[in-house]
Amino acid sequence: MVLRRRRALAAALTVLAVAAPALTSCSGAAADQVNFAVDGALSTYNTNTVTGAASAGPQAFARVLTGFSLHGPDGQVLADYDFGSTSVVGREPLIVDYQIADNAVYSDGKPITCDDMVLTWAAQSGRYPGFNAASQAGYIDVAGIECQPGQKRARVNFLPNRGVVDYAQLFTATSLMPSHVLGDQLGIDVAATLQGGDPAAIARVAEAWNTAWDLKPGMDAEALKRFPSSGPYRIDSVLPEGAVVLAANDRWWGAKPITKRIVVWPRGVDVQDRVNAGSFHVVDVATGSSGTLTTPDDYQRTDIASGGIEQLIFAAQGPLAEQPARRAVALCTPRDVIARNAGLPISNSRLNPAGEDAYSVTEAAAEGGQFSVANPEAARAALNGAPLTVRMAYQAPNPRLAATIAAIATACGAAGITVQDVTNESTGPQALRDGQTDVLVASTGGAVGSGSTGSSAMDAYALHTGNGNNLAGYSNPQVDGIIAALAVTTDPKEFSRLLADA
């Protein structure tokens, strides 16, 4: 099972623990079924939306929706040659050719084509309003895609001087959604519609992309036809408890999976009881999200550094819309206490995950020191002595984050700031956007897990103007320029200079 401890107000860590019976040697036989617990919601198949990116979908569906690459065990990007291949045919501007495997088909028998790439780019490029995409990173720099609808080959042309270093992060696992599902639903050719540029038609595609793949407990077989797989596993059913049952995909053209059935259990289950009973084989959760989780002797447990930064994400509206109120809350937040309870150092990183030690000194902002310990006097002064009530929430259950909010409430109370824990079952990025809470305690983009792509340059877009997972609505032209420059910078010295300027 994985217990993942993230950075938040502090650096972060992940704990991996696996029950021995779920493991096999090269010559051993695999279990017929693996029960896999995560601490996020499983509310959508589309992990590219704001809600989807902050969910457990990236964990659950990485081998259900495949792409030209996937993330390895250490977060590195690995080419997925079963899916297809890429080749760089131009450097300035950057031009990349993509070839989808000839025998690549969805679990419903429909071919995987470059139409899916066109949809992915259109949804995340920022050019077409209506798509509720989490991030534009990389896709915003694509000038266009040469794709004949229905074909398996595409050429991706990047804008001049926008040779994205991490272009391998594009069109990766979970990013390519089955465009033919939307085509059948809307009665259109999706790729041709997007290439045609009609705003009204594209708006219909955007609305469908946002919602067509929402997951509901107890979905029937007819509804599940909208969820075809492009990987070794497919969605077989969604249990009444919200767990998603994955079964081996008979149409998968690569190596067949040994384990035939995986049940992914979302947040809300009693992890400790099920671990004690031996019914959970793998658990991938943030440390503390299930309390002080004790693993039996027959589990293998590993602590793994997380790429995200756990943080207070302020709503763009409400009592924290203005800078003095935000500053006051920051000044009375006991980051030292929170970090000590997590067993991790405080992170002052802004655009770069603190786990990347080569750059951590560069970006350890000096001004961060004034926010390391609670300073109620300074917080009160920032508000000119006026009282303030702030609602905070987190994706529950998570005992550690409950304790975090309690610690903030105690420290800020001395400054005349009342902190209310308003966490409920609907807490998440959308709740922050809808004004149901003033602060979301979460990792990058509101994620329960790290929320990281594995690339600091890509993650930095969470603070770029107009990016979907920029939940606080932060906007700074200078920072936007730095983020854009980081995406195309290969020189470590220049990378460090840009971080220092942020």
C-alpha positions in Angstrom: 0.0 0.0 0.0 1.2 3.4 -0.6 0.9 6.0 2.0 1.8 9.3 0.4 2.9 12.2 2.5 3.1 15.4 0.5 4.7 18.8 0.9 2.4 21.4 2.1 3.5 24.4 3.9 6.3 21.9 4.1 8.2 19.5 1.8 6.5 16.1 1.3 6.8 12.4 1.3 5.0 9.3 0.1 4.8 6.0 1.8 4.4 2.9 -0.2 3.3 -0.3 1.4 2.3 -3.5 -0.3 0.8 -6.7 1.2 3.2 -9.6 0.5 0.4 -11.9 -0.9 -0.2 -9.3 -3.7 3.3 -9.5 -4.9 4.8 -12.2 -7.1 8.2 -13.2 -8.2 9.0 -13.6 -11.9 8.1 -17.2 -11.6 5.2 -16.8 -9.2 1.5 -16.7 -9.9 -0.4 -13.4 -9.5 -3.5 -12.9 -7.4 -6.7 -13.2 -9.3 -7.8 -9.8 -7.8 -6.0 -6.9 -6.2 -7.8 -4.4 -4.0 -6.1 -1.0 -4.4 -7.0 1.8 -2.0 -6.4 5.5 -2.8 -7.3 8.6 -0.8 -8.9 10.7 -3.6 -12.3 10.6 -5.3 -13.1 8.6 -8.4 -15.6 11.0 -9.8 -14.5 11.2 -13.5 -12.7 9.2 -16.1 -11.3 12.4 -17.6 -8.3 13.3 -15.5 -7.6 16.4 -17.6 -10.4 18.5 -16.1 -9.8 20.6 -13.0 -11.8 18.1 -10.9 -10.2 15.1 -12.6 -6.7 16.2 -12.2 -7.3 16.7 -8.4 -8.8 13.3 -8.0 -7.4 9.8 -7.8 -8.0 9.2 -11.5 -4.4 9.6 -12.5 -3.6 6.7 -10.1 -6.5 4.6 -11.1 -6.5 4.9 -14.9 -2.8 5.1 -15.9 -3.1 1.7 -17.5 -6.7 2.1 -18.7 -6.1 5.2 -20.8 -2.7 4.9 -22.4 -0.6 7.3 -24.4 2.7 7.9 -26.0 4.4 7.9 -22.6 3.7 7.1 -18.9 5.3 7.9 -15.6 7.7 5.3 -14.1 8.0 4.4 -10.5 10.3 7.4 -9.8 8.2 9.9 -11.7 10.3 9.7 -14.8 8.7 9.8 -18.2 8.9 6.5 -20.1 8.0 6.0 -23.8 5.1 3.6 -24.3 6.0 1.8 -27.5 2.9 -0.4 -27.3 0.9 2.7 -27.9 3.0 4.3 -30.6 6.2 6.2 -31.3 7.4 9.8 -31.7 10.2 11.4 -33.7 11.5 14.9 -33.7 11.8 16.1 -37.3 12.4 19.8 -36.6 14.1 21.8 -33.9 13.3 25.4 -34.7 10.4 25.5 -34.6 10.0 22.2 -32.8 8.1 19.7 -35.0 7.2 16.2 -33.7 5.7 13.3 -35.6 3.5 10.9 -33.8 2.6 7.4 -35.0 -0.1 5.4 -33.2 0.3 1.6 -33.4 -1.5 0.1 -36.4 -3.2 -2.4 -34.2 -4.2 0.1 -31.4 -7.9 -0.1 -30.8 -10.3 0.8 -27.9 -12.0 -1.9 -25.9 -15.1 -1.2 -27.9 -13.3 -2.1 -31.1 -13.0 1.4 -32.5 -9.5 2.4 -33.7 -7.4 4.9 -31.8 -6.6 7.7 -34.2 -5.1 11.2 -34.4 -8.6 12.5 -33.8 -8.0 11.9 -30.1 -4.8 14.0 -30.3 -6.7 16.9 -31.9 -9.3 16.7 -29.1 -6.6 16.6 -26.4 -4.8 19.6 -27.8 -8.0 21.7 -28.4 -9.2 21.0 -24.9 -5.9 22.0 -23.2 -4.5 24.6 -25.5 -6.4 27.5 -23.9 -7.6 28.6 -27.4 -11.2 27.4 -27.1 -13.3 28.7 -24.2 -15.6 26.2 -22.5 -13.1 23.4 -21.9 -12.6 23.1 -18.1 -9.1 21.8 -18.5 -6.7 21.7 -15.5 -3.6 22.8 -17.4 -2.5 24.4 -20.6 1.2 23.5 -20.0 2.9 22.5 -23.2 -0.3 22.5 -25.3 -0.5 26.3 -25.2 2.8 26.3 -27.2 1.4 24.0 -30.0 0.6 26.0 -33.2 -1.4 23.2 -34.7 -1.8 19.5 -35.4 -1.7 18.1 -38.9 -4.2 15.2 -38.7 -6.4 13.6 -41.4 -9.4 12.5 -39.4 -9.4 8.7 -38.9 -5.7 8.3 -39.5 -3.0 7.1 -37.1 -0.3 9.6 -37.9 -0.1 13.2 -36.9 2.5 16.0 -37.0 2.5 18.5 -34.1 3.9 21.9 -34.9 5.1 24.1 -32.1 5.1 27.9 -32.2 8.4 29.6 -33.1 10.9 29.8 -30.2 8.6 27.5 -28.1 10.6 24.3 -28.2 9.0 22.8 -25.1 11.6 20.8 -23.2 9.2 18.4 -21.7 7.2 17.7 -24.9 7.2 14.0 -23.9 4.7 15.0 -21.2 2.1 15.7 -23.9 -0.3 13.1 -25.2 0.7 10.9 -22.3 -1.3 8.3 -20.3 -4.7 9.5 -19.2 -4.5 12.6 -21.5 -6.0 11.1 -24.6 -9.7 10.7 -24.4 -11.8 8.6 -26.9 -13.1 11.3 -29.2 -15.4 8.9 -31.0 -17.5 8.8 -27.8 -18.2 12.5 -28.1 -18.7 12.1 -31.8 -21.4 9.5 -31.3 -23.0 11.5 -28.5 -23.2 14.7 -30.6 -23.6 13.2 -34.0 -20.5 14.9 -35.4 -16.9 14.3 -36.6 -15.0 15.7 -33.6 -11.7 16.3 -35.2 -13.2 18.0 -38.3 -15.4 20.1 -36.0 -12.4 21.4 -34.0 -10.4 22.0 -37.2 -13.4 23.9 -38.7 -13.3 26.5 -36.0 -17.1 27.1 -35.6 -17.4 28.5 -32.0 -20.9 27.2 -31.4 -20.0 23.7 -32.5 -16.8 23.7 -30.5 -18.7 24.8 -27.4 -20.8 21.7 -27.7 -17.7 19.6 -27.9 -16.3 21.4 -24.8 -19.4 20.8 -22.7 -19.4 17.1 -23.6 -15.7 16.8 -22.9 -16.2 18.3 -19.4 -19.1 16.0 -18.4 -19.5 13.0 -20.6 -17.1 10.8 -18.5 -18.4 11.6 -15.0 -18.4 8.4 -12.9 -21.4 7.5 -10.7 -21.8 4.7 -8.2 -23.7 1.7 -9.6 -23.5 2.8 -13.3 -25.2 0.3 -15.6 -23.7 -1.5 -18.5 -25.2 0.9 -21.1 -23.7 4.0 -19.4 -20.3 2.3 -19.2 -20.2 2.1 -23.0 -19.0 5.7 -22.9 -15.8 4.6 -21.1 -13.8 2.5 -23.6 -10.2 1.6 -22.7 -7.0 2.0 -24.6 -4.9 0.0 -22.2 -4.4 -3.4 -20.6 -7.4 -2.8 -18.2 -10.9 -1.5 -18.8 -13.6 -0.4 -16.5 -15.9 -3.3 -15.8 -18.2 -1.7 -13.3 -18.6 0.9 -10.6 -19.7 -0.5 -7.3 -22.4 1.2 -5.2 -19.7 2.3 -2.8 -17.9 4.2 -5.6 -15.1 1.7 -6.1 -14.1 1.1 -9.7 -13.6 -2.4 -10.9 -11.0 -2.8 -13.6 -10.9 -6.0 -15.7 -8.3 -7.2 -18.2 -9.0 -5.7 -21.6 -9.3 -8.5 -24.2 -8.6 -6.1 -27.0 -5.3 -4.9 -25.6 -2.7 -5.5 -28.2 0.3 -5.5 -25.9 1.5 -7.9 -23.2 -1.6 -9.3 -21.4 -1.9 -8.4 -17.7 -1.3 -11.3 -15.3 -3.7 -9.9 -12.6 -7.2 -10.1 -14.2 -9.1 -7.9 -11.9 -8.3 -4.7 -9.8 -10.7 -3.0 -7.6 -9.8 0.6 -6.9 -11.3 1.9 -3.6 -11.6 5.7 -3.3 -11.5 7.9 -0.2 -14.0 7.2 2.5 -13.3 3.6 3.3 -11.8 2.5 6.6 -8.3 1.7 5.4 -6.9 0.6 8.7 -9.7 -2.0 9.3 -9.3 -3.4 5.8 -5.5 -3.5 6.1 -5.9 -5.4 9.4 -8.3 -7.8 7.7 -5.9 -8.3 4.8 -8.5 -7.3 2.3 -6.4 -4.4 0.9 -3.3 -5.4 -1.1 -2.0 -2.1 -2.2 -2.7 1.3 -0.5 -1.5 4.6 -2.1 -2.5 7.4 0.2 -1.0 10.5 1.8 0.6 9.9 5.1 -1.9 10.9 7.8 -4.9 10.8 5.5 -6.0 7.6 7.1 -4.7 8.5 10.5 -1.7 6.8 12.0 -1.8 3.8 9.7 -0.2 0.7 11.2 1.0 -1.8 8.6 1.1 -5.5 9.6 4.4 -7.4 9.3 3.4 -9.0 6.0 3.2 -5.6 4.3 6.2 -3.9 2.6 6.3 -0.2 3.2 8.3 2.5 1.5 8.5 6.3 2.0 8.7 8.1 -1.3 9.2 11.9 -1.7 6.2 13.6 -3.3 6.5 16.2 -6.1 3.7 18.4 -4.8 3.5 21.1 -2.3 0.7 21.1 0.2 -0.6 24.6 0.6 -3.4 27.0 1.5 -5.2 27.8 -1.7 -7.2 31.0 -1.3 -10.5 31.6 -3.1 -10.5 34.4 -5.7 -13.7 35.8 -4.1 -15.0 36.2 -0.5 -13.2 37.5 2.6 -9.8 36.6 1.3 -10.1 38.3 -2.1 -7.9 41.2 -1.0 -4.2 41.0 -0.3 -4.3 42.3 3.4 -6.6 39.5 4.5 -4.5 36.8 2.7 -1.4 38.2 4.2 -2.9 38.2 7.7 -3.9 34.5 7.4 -0.4 33.7 6.1 1.2 35.5 9.0 -0.8 33.6 11.7 -0.4 30.2 10.1 2.0 28.1 12.2 4.0 26.5 9.3 6.7 25.3 11.7 4.2 23.4 13.8 2.5 21.9 10.7 5.9 20.9 9.2 7.1 19.4 12.5 3.9 17.3 12.8 4.5 16.0 9.2 8.1 15.3 10.0 9.3 17.4 7.1 10.9 20.8 6.5 9.0 23.9 5.6 9.0 24.5 1.8 9.3 28.0 0.5 9.3 26.9 -3.1 7.1 28.9 -5.5 7.6 27.5 -9.0 9.8 24.5 -8.4 9.0 21.4 -6.2 11.3 21.5 -3.2 12.2 17.8 -3.8 14.5 18.9 -6.6 17.4 19.7 -4.4 19.5 21.2 -7.2 17.3 24.2 -7.3 15.8 24.4 -3.8 18.5 26.8 -2.6 17.9 29.1 -5.6 14.2 29.3 -4.9 14.2 29.3 -1.1 12.6 32.7 -1.0 14.1 34.9 1.7 10.8 36.6 2.3 9.4 33.2 3.2 11.1 33.4 6.6 8.6 35.9 7.9 5.8 33.4 7.4 7.6 30.4 9.1 6.1 30.8 12.5 2.8 32.2 13.7 2.9 35.9 14.3 -0.5 37.0 15.6 0.6 40.5 16.3 1.6 41.1 12.6 -1.5 39.4 11.4 -3.7 41.7 13.5 -1.8 44.7 12.2 -2.3 43.6 8.6 -6.1 43.8 9.3 -5.8 47.0 11.3 -7.3 45.2 14.2 -10.5 44.2 12.3 -12.0 40.8 12.9 -12.0 38.2 10.1 -13.8 34.9 9.7 -12.3 32.4 7.3 -13.7 29.0 6.2 -11.2 26.3 5.5 -11.7 22.8 4.1 -9.9 19.8 2.7 -10.9 16.6 0.8 -12.0 14.3 3.6 -11.4 12.0 5.3 -7.9 13.2 6.3 -7.1 13.3 10.0 -3.8 15.0 9.5 -5.4 17.9 7.5 -8.1 18.2 10.1 -5.3 18.6 12.7 -3.7 21.2 10.4 -6.8 23.4 10.3 -7.2 23.0 14.0 -3.6 24.2 14.5 -4.2 27.2 12.3 -7.5 28.0 14.1 -5.7 28.1 17.4 -2.8 30.2 16.2 -5.0 32.7 14.2 -7.5 33.0 17.0 -4.9 35.2 18.9 -5.0 37.6 15.9 -8.8 38.0 16.0 -9.2 35.6 13.0 -11.8 32.9 13.4 -11.1 29.8 11.3 -14.0 27.5 10.7 -13.5 23.9 9.3 -16.3 23.6 6.8 -15.1 20.3 5.2 -17.8 18.1 3.7 -18.2 15.3 1.1 -18.2 17.8 -1.8 -15.0 19.7 -0.8 -12.6 20.0 -3.7 -11.5 22.5 -6.4 -15.0 23.2 -7.5 -16.2 23.9 -4.0 -13.5 26.6 -3.8 -14.5 28.1 -7.1 -18.2 28.0 -6.1 -17.5 29.9 -2.8 -18.3 27.1 -0.5 -15.0 27.6 1.3 -12.5 30.4 1.5 -9.4 28.2 1.7 -8.7 24.7 0.2 -5.9 22.9 2.0 -4.5 20.7 -0.7 -1.5 20.1 -3.0 -0.9 21.5 -6.5 -4.2 22.3 -8.3 -6.3 21.2 -5.3 -5.1 17.5 -5.5 -5.3 15.0 -2.7 -2.1 13.4 -4.0 0.9 15.4 -5.2 -0.8 16.8 -8.2 2.6 16.9 -9.9 3.3 16.0 -13.5 6.9 15.1 -12.6 8.1 18.2 -14.3 8.7 21.4 -12.4 8.3 23.5 -15.5 4.9 22.0 -16.2 3.8 22.2 -12.6 4.6 25.9 -12.5 1.6 26.6 -14.8 -0.6 26.2 -11.7 0.4 29.9 -11.1 0.0 31.0 -14.7 -2.8 33.4 -15.6 -5.8 31.6 -17.0 -4.7 28.1 -16.1 -7.5 25.9 -14.9 -5.7 24.6 -11.8 -4.8 28.1 -10.8 -7.6 28.0 -8.4 -6.8 31.2 -6.6 -6.9 33.2 -9.9 -3.3 34.4 -9.3 -2.1 36.7 -12.1 1.3 38.4 -12.5 2.7 39.2 -16.0 6.3 38.9 -14.8 5.6 35.4 -13.3 3.8 34.4 -16.5 6.9 35.3 -18.5 9.1 33.3 -16.1 6.9 30.3 -16.3 6.8 30.5 -20.1 10.6 30.8 -20.2 11.1 27.8 -17.8 9.2 25.6 -20.2 11.7 26.1 -23.0 14.9 26.4 -21.0 17.5 23.6 -21.0 20.4 25.5 -19.4 20.6 24.8 -15.6 22.1 28.2 -14.9 19.3 30.0 -16.8 16.8 27.8 -15.0 18.2 28.9 -11.7 18.3 32.5 -12.7 14.6 32.4 -13.7 13.6 30.8 -10.4 15.5 33.4 -8.5 13.7 36.1 -10.4 10.2 34.7 -9.6 
